[in-house]
Amino acid sequence: MSADPPYPEIKKTHTMAHTGRPWRDYKPPPAAAVWSVIQAGNTYWMLVAALDLGIFDALATEDAQTAVSLANQLDVSAPHLQHLLDSMVTLGFLDQLKDHYELTETAERYLCSSGAAPMTDLVRISPGPLENWTHLAETIRNGEVNTPIENDIRGFYGPLVQATFPTQFRVASRLGLKLGWARQRDYRVLDLGAGCAPWAIAILQQVAGSTAVINDFEEIVGLTESSIEEHEMSARCEFRAGNFHEIEIETGAYDVVVLGHVCRTEGAALAKSLIGRAVAALKPGGKLLVADYFADNDRKMNPFGVQMGMTMLANTEKGGTLTHKQMHGWLVDEPLEAIRLLEPIGFNLVYVATRL
């Protein structure tokens, strides 16, 4: 005798002629997806609080500690701190054994100011201004951001370019190892929208005898100069302040042109135009590097890329989701060959293409 079918009452009382689908009547979908979104905002602020209190840095300098000993060190309420520590355990940033807490490798690397690849400042600034998120419905209704970050270049982009430097420097350095920059010499580099110039610095470090023209807004280029000076490369760099859509760019003059995480802020028309400007600046055989957080072509299989696009829409005048289909289409429309997509570190994708 065969086993009873699951939910036999469905067979007895329902047919497809009835309104609605029977499995929804008898077994509604779980609400976990809704709760996960509700909790997402809460967990973000938990992490911000942990960083503001100095929890990760305190645990980096000591052996595993109890909530009481750590509270005494940080001068905070022990019962309240324990709730936060337990939450960090559930997020995978702390381990707990017999009421003693210690860092996980993830926190050690990314959430300590002395970590190998600190993201501490990026956590705070990456979402953009809070008011843009609380007014997101209004932005979508009107098709216009109330307080775009372009209106506060110094106040927003200044901290942002400093916060993104560690991650992007790792991406650029790893890409250089894949592309064999150390075997090359005397590159002429153009870094557009460079921020603190992680890309230019990585190339100059690996390619002997190279020089760079480095661009960003007038309000930011002072930070760029300081970063270059800190890495002792001022003599090899020229700084060109201004909007990268408008500054003078020599034609056929560069071995490498970098567009590092700038296209998704521009909207399709301006991003395509910027690709064209970058390609025109390359020598024959020169390399175009386009780094960004791309979404899949159907905008549903890569949540990180899709949601990064939403962050752009919520905070910028023209930015939004940038798909692989869009970027690849713009590249194949240009005189380029050997178009490749590389992932030097997780989630950080770079298109590399060669000028014909």
C-alpha positions in Angstrom: 0.0 0.0 0.0 1.4 3.4 -0.9 1.9 6.0 1.7 -0.7 8.7 2.3 -0.1 11.8 0.3 0.9 14.9 2.2 -2.0 17.1 3.3 -4.7 14.6 2.3 -7.4 17.1 3.3 -6.4 19.1 0.2 -7.4 16.3 -2.1 -10.7 15.8 -0.3 -11.8 19.4 -0.2 -10.1 21.3 -3.0 -9.9 21.2 -6.8 -8.2 23.7 -9.1 -11.7 24.9 -9.9 -11.8 26.5 -6.4 -10.6 30.1 -6.0 -7.0 30.3 -4.9 -4.3 27.7 -4.6 -4.9 25.0 -2.0 -1.4 24.9 -0.5 -1.8 28.6 0.4 -5.0 27.9 2.2 -3.6 25.1 4.3 0.1 25.9 4.5 0.8 29.6 4.3 4.4 30.7 3.5 6.6 31.4 6.6 7.0 35.0 7.7 10.8 34.6 8.2 11.6 36.7 5.1 9.7 39.7 6.5 11.3 39.3 9.9 14.7 39.1 8.4 14.2 42.5 6.7 12.8 44.0 9.9 15.8 42.8 11.8 18.3 43.9 9.2 18.0 47.5 10.2 18.3 46.6 13.8 21.4 44.5 13.4 23.1 47.3 11.4 22.7 49.7 14.4 23.9 47.0 16.8 27.1 46.8 14.8 27.5 50.6 14.7 27.0 50.6 18.5 29.7 47.9 19.0 32.1 50.0 16.9 31.2 53.2 18.7 31.8 51.6 22.1 35.2 50.1 20.9 34.2 46.5 21.7 36.3 44.9 18.9 39.4 47.0 19.5 39.2 46.2 23.3 38.9 42.5 22.6 41.8 42.7 20.1 44.2 43.7 22.9 43.1 41.3 25.6 42.4 37.6 26.0 38.7 36.5 26.1 36.8 38.6 28.5 33.5 38.4 30.4 30.8 41.0 29.9 31.6 42.4 33.3 35.3 42.8 32.8 34.8 44.3 29.4 32.1 46.6 30.8 34.5 47.8 33.4 37.1 48.5 30.8 34.7 50.4 28.5 32.9 52.1 31.4 29.4 50.9 30.3 26.5 49.0 31.9 27.4 45.3 32.1 23.9 43.9 31.7 23.3 46.1 28.6 26.7 45.2 27.2 26.0 41.5 27.5 22.9 41.8 25.3 25.0 43.5 22.6 27.9 41.0 22.9 25.4 38.1 22.5 24.0 39.8 19.4 27.5 40.1 18.0 27.9 36.3 18.6 24.7 35.7 16.6 26.1 37.8 13.7 29.3 35.9 13.6 31.6 38.7 14.9 32.3 37.2 18.3 32.6 33.8 19.8 31.4 33.0 23.3 32.5 30.1 25.6 31.4 29.9 29.2 30.5 33.6 29.3 33.9 34.7 27.9 33.8 36.6 24.6 36.5 36.8 21.9 36.9 38.0 18.3 36.1 35.8 15.3 38.5 35.9 12.4 36.0 38.1 10.5 35.9 40.7 13.2 39.7 40.5 13.7 40.2 41.2 10.0 37.5 43.7 9.2 36.1 45.3 12.4 39.3 46.2 14.3 41.0 49.4 13.5 44.3 47.5 13.4 42.9 44.7 11.3 44.4 43.6 8.0 41.6 45.1 6.0 39.6 47.4 8.3 36.0 48.3 7.3 35.2 50.2 10.5 34.7 53.6 8.9 33.0 52.1 5.9 30.3 50.5 8.1 29.2 54.0 9.3 29.3 55.9 6.0 28.4 53.3 3.3 24.6 53.4 3.6 24.5 57.2 3.0 22.5 59.7 5.0 19.8 58.1 7.2 17.2 60.7 6.1 17.5 59.5 2.5 16.3 56.1 3.6 13.5 57.3 5.8 12.3 59.4 2.8 12.8 56.6 0.3 9.1 56.3 -0.6 9.0 60.1 -1.3 12.1 59.7 -3.5 10.4 57.0 -5.5 7.1 58.9 -5.7 8.8 62.0 -7.0 11.7 60.5 -8.9 14.1 62.8 -7.1 16.3 62.5 -4.0 15.6 65.2 -1.4 19.2 65.5 -0.1 21.6 63.9 -2.8 25.1 63.3 -1.6 26.4 65.3 -4.6 25.2 68.4 -2.6 27.8 67.7 0.1 30.9 66.6 -1.7 33.3 67.5 1.1 31.1 66.3 4.0 30.1 63.0 2.5 32.6 62.0 -0.2 35.5 63.1 2.0 34.9 60.5 4.7 33.8 57.9 2.1 36.9 57.9 0.0 39.0 57.5 3.1 36.8 54.7 4.4 36.9 52.8 1.0 40.7 53.1 0.6 41.7 49.8 2.4 39.3 47.6 0.5 39.9 49.1 -2.9 43.7 49.1 -2.4 43.4 45.3 -1.7 41.3 44.9 -4.9 43.8 46.8 -7.0 46.8 45.1 -5.5 45.4 41.6 -6.1 44.4 42.5 -9.6 48.0 43.6 -10.3 49.2 40.2 -9.3 46.7 38.6 -11.7 47.7 40.9 -14.5 51.4 40.7 -13.9 52.0 44.4 -13.4 55.4 43.7 -11.8 56.7 42.5 -15.2 55.8 45.9 -16.8 57.5 49.3 -16.8 56.8 52.9 -17.4 53.0 52.9 -17.4 51.2 56.2 -17.9 48.1 55.9 -15.7 44.8 58.0 -15.6 42.7 57.5 -12.5 39.3 59.2 -12.8 37.3 59.8 -9.7 40.2 58.5 -7.7 39.3 59.4 -4.2 42.4 58.6 -2.1 43.9 56.9 -5.2 44.1 53.3 -4.1 44.2 52.2 -7.7 46.9 54.6 -8.9 49.0 53.8 -5.8 48.7 50.0 -6.4 49.8 50.4 -10.0 52.7 52.8 -9.2 53.9 50.4 -6.5 54.0 47.4 -8.8 55.0 48.9 -12.2 58.4 50.4 -12.0 58.9 53.9 -13.6 55.2 54.6 -13.9 53.5 58.0 -13.5 49.9 58.9 -13.0 47.4 61.7 -13.6 44.9 61.6 -10.8 41.5 63.2 -10.8 38.7 64.0 -8.4 36.5 66.9 -7.3 38.2 70.1 -6.1 36.8 69.4 -2.6 38.4 65.9 -2.6 41.7 66.3 -4.4 43.4 67.6 -1.2 42.7 64.2 0.4 44.1 62.6 -2.8 47.3 64.5 -2.5 47.7 63.6 1.1 47.2 59.9 0.4 49.8 60.1 -2.4 52.2 61.9 -0.2 51.8 59.3 2.6 52.8 56.6 0.1 55.8 58.8 -1.0 54.7 59.0 -4.7 54.1 62.8 -5.1 56.9 63.2 -7.6 55.3 60.6 -9.9 51.8 62.1 -9.9 49.9 65.0 -11.4 46.6 66.1 -9.9 43.8 67.3 -12.1 40.8 68.6 -10.1 37.3 68.8 -11.5 34.4 66.8 -12.8 35.6 63.8 -14.8 33.0 64.5 -17.5 34.5 67.9 -18.0 38.2 67.9 -17.4 40.7 67.9 -20.2 41.9 64.4 -21.1 44.5 63.7 -23.7 43.6 61.3 -26.5 45.6 58.1 -26.9 48.0 59.0 -24.1 47.6 56.4 -21.4 48.6 52.8 -20.8 45.9 52.3 -18.1 42.7 54.2 -17.4 40.9 53.4 -14.1 37.2 53.9 -13.4 37.0 52.6 -9.8 33.4 52.5 -8.4 32.2 55.6 -10.2 30.0 54.3 -13.0 27.1 53.3 -10.8 26.6 56.8 -9.5 26.2 58.3 -12.9 23.2 56.8 -14.5 23.3 54.9 -17.8 23.8 57.9 -20.2 26.6 59.5 -18.3 28.3 56.1 -17.5 28.3 55.2 -21.1 29.8 58.6 -22.0 32.4 58.2 -19.3 33.4 54.8 -20.7 33.8 56.5 -24.1 36.1 59.2 -22.7 38.2 56.6 -20.9 38.7 54.5 -24.0 39.6 57.5 -26.1 42.4 58.3 -23.6 44.0 54.9 -24.1 47.0 54.1 -26.3 46.5 51.1 -28.6 47.1 48.1 -26.4 46.3 50.1 -23.3 44.0 48.6 -20.6 40.7 49.9 -19.3 39.8 48.9 -15.7 36.2 49.2 -14.6 35.6 48.2 -11.0 32.1 48.2 -9.5 29.4 46.2 -7.7 27.4 44.8 -10.6 24.0 43.2 -10.5 23.1 40.1 -12.5 21.2 40.7 -15.8 17.8 39.7 -14.4 18.4 41.8 -11.2 17.4 39.0 -8.9 20.2 36.5 -8.4 22.8 38.8 -6.8 21.2 40.6 -3.9 24.4 42.5 -3.1 24.6 44.1 -6.5 20.8 44.8 -6.7 20.7 46.4 -3.2 23.8 48.4 -3.9 21.9 49.9 -6.8 19.1 50.7 -4.5 21.6 52.5 -2.2 22.7 54.6 -5.2 19.1 55.4 -6.1 18.3 56.5 -2.5 21.3 58.8 -2.2 22.5 60.1 -5.6 20.9 62.3 -8.3 21.3 59.7 -11.2 22.8 56.5 -9.8 21.2 53.1 -9.7 21.6 49.4 -10.4 24.4 48.6 -12.9 24.1 45.2 -14.6 26.7 43.1 -16.4 24.6 43.4 -19.5 24.8 47.2 -19.4 28.5 47.3 -18.8 29.5 44.6 -21.3 27.3 46.3 -23.9 29.0 49.6 -23.4 32.4 48.0 -23.6 31.7 46.0 -26.8 30.4 49.3 -28.4 34.0 50.7 -28.0 37.1 49.7 -29.9 38.1 47.2 -27.3 39.1 43.5 -27.3 39.9 40.8 -24.8 37.2 41.9 -22.4 37.5 39.9 -19.2 35.7 39.9 -15.8 37.9 39.3 -12.8 37.1 39.0 -9.1 40.3 39.9 -7.1 38.5 39.7 -3.8 35.0 38.6 -2.9 32.1 40.8 -4.3 34.6 43.1 -6.0 34.5 42.7 -9.7 36.7 44.3 -12.3 36.2 44.4 -16.1 39.6 44.5 -17.9 39.6 45.4 -21.6 42.3 46.2 -24.2 42.2 49.1 -26.6 42.5 48.1 -30.3 
